[in-house]
Amino acid sequence: MDVIKEIMNKSALALLFPALKALVLSLFFTIVILLFGMLYYLIRHGAYMNVQFGY
């Protein structure tokens, strides 16, 4: 926990208000959780997907 506090104090988040800091952190963790969910879905069901690349 001390490492996280030190990183937050030495980053640009240290200058923000606590409410805005909480909003930024919650947005970041929401994106991370969403990406892990997408990765899980891709690993779990990727073999059955029809993926096409093109324009």
N, C-alpha and C positions, 0 to 999 in steps of 0.2 A: 504494500500500500504506500510505503514511503517513496518508492520509485515512481509510482504514478503521480503523486503529489509534486515531486521534484520536476518531472517532465512537464506537468501542467504549469508550474510556476516559471519555468524557463522558456515556455512557448508563447505564442501570441495570445493564447487563451488567458494568460495572467492579467491582461489589461481589461478584460471584459467584466461586466456585471455578473454576479452569481447566477441570476436567472437566465441570462443569455448564454453563459458558459454551460449551464445544464441543457439548454436547448441545442447547442452545437454538439455536445457530447451525445445526447440522445439521438440526434439525426445521424451522427457518425455510426453509432452502434446499430441503429436501424438498418443502415445501408450494409454494414458488415453481416448482420444476421440474414438479410435478404440475399446477399451474395452466397453465403454458405448454404442457404436453402436452395438456391438455383444450382449450385454445384452438386448438392446431394441429388436433386431431381435429375440432373444431367447424367450423373454416374449411375443412378438407379435405373433410369428409363432411356438412356442414350442409345442403347443398342436397338431399340424399337422405334426410334424417331427417324423420319425422313427429312434430312437436312439438305437443302440445296443452296448453293452460293451463286449469286449472279445478280445482274442488274435488270 
